[in-house]
Amino acid sequence: MVVRHEIDYLNPARLGDEIVGRTWVGAVQKHIFERYVEIVRVRDQKVLARARSLWCPIDLRSRRLTRVGAEVYQRFSVSSDRS
């Protein structure tokens, strides 16, 4: 479930521009995953937009927040130096 979105629009895209979306996972805490997205114009590698979202896992049966398990935590915990 998404808890928060932050988006910075940095440059406009024009009709016909080829763009690429890049995404990666940032820090993981007890109930929160950080997720980053960058939209880049291919021609000049100019960043058009950057986004940071916070996600939390939900138990589908109880529909309550659930902790990030050890296996998931280890798999997705990375330094957020890239942000």
C-alpha positions as CSV (number, residue, x, y, z in Angstrom):
1,M,0.0,0.0,0.0
2,V,1.4,3.4,-0.9
3,V,1.7,5.8,2.1
4,R,3.3,8.8,0.4
5,H,4.4,10.1,-3.0
6,E,6.9,12.9,-3.5
7,I,7.4,14.0,-7.2
8,D,9.7,16.7,-8.5
9,Y,9.0,17.8,-12.1
10,L,12.4,19.1,-13.4
11,N,12.1,19.4,-17.2
12,P,9.3,19.0,-19.7
13,A,9.1,16.1,-22.2
14,R,8.2,17.0,-25.8
15,L,6.1,15.0,-28.2
16,G,8.4,12.5,-29.9
17,D,10.9,12.4,-27.0
18,E,12.1,8.9,-26.2
19,I,12.1,8.6,-22.4
20,V,13.2,5.9,-20.0
21,G,11.9,5.1,-16.5
22,R,14.4,3.9,-13.9
23,T,13.4,2.5,-10.5
24,W,15.1,1.1,-7.4
25,V,14.4,0.3,-3.8
26,G,15.9,2.5,-1.1
27,A,15.9,1.9,2.7
28,V,13.6,-0.6,4.3
29,Q,12.4,-0.2,7.9
30,K,10.0,-2.1,10.1
31,H,6.8,-1.2,8.2
32,I,8.1,1.0,5.3
33,F,9.8,0.5,2.0
34,E,11.3,3.4,0.1
35,R,11.0,3.3,-3.7
36,Y,12.7,5.7,-6.2
37,V,11.8,6.5,-9.8
38,E,13.6,8.7,-12.3
39,I,12.3,9.6,-15.8
40,V,15.1,10.4,-18.2
41,R,15.1,11.7,-21.8
42,V,17.3,9.4,-23.9
43,R,18.6,12.0,-26.3
44,D,20.4,14.1,-23.7
45,Q,20.1,12.0,-20.5
46,K,18.3,15.0,-18.9
47,V,16.3,14.0,-15.8
48,L,12.7,15.0,-16.4
49,A,11.2,13.9,-13.1
50,R,12.2,12.2,-9.8
51,A,9.8,10.5,-7.4
52,R,10.1,8.9,-4.0
53,S,7.4,6.8,-2.6
54,L,6.9,5.1,0.7
55,W,5.1,1.7,0.7
56,C,4.0,-0.5,3.6
57,P,3.2,-4.2,3.4
58,I,-0.4,-5.3,4.3
59,D,-1.5,-8.7,5.5
60,L,-4.2,-9.7,3.0
61,R,-6.2,-11.7,5.5
62,S,-6.4,-9.2,8.3
63,R,-5.9,-6.1,6.1
64,R,-3.5,-4.7,8.7
65,L,0.0,-3.4,8.5
66,T,2.6,-6.1,8.8
67,R,6.3,-6.1,9.6
68,V,8.9,-6.5,6.9
69,G,10.1,-10.0,7.4
70,A,13.8,-10.7,7.8
71,E,14.1,-12.3,4.3
72,V,12.4,-9.4,2.7
73,Y,14.4,-6.9,4.8
74,Q,17.7,-8.4,3.7
75,R,16.7,-8.7,0.1
76,F,15.5,-5.1,-0.3
77,S,17.6,-3.2,2.2
78,V,20.1,-1.0,0.3
79,S,21.8,2.3,0.9
80,S,19.7,5.2,-0.2
81,D,22.9,7.0,-1.4
82,R,21.5,7.0,-4.9
83,S,18.8,9.5,-4.1
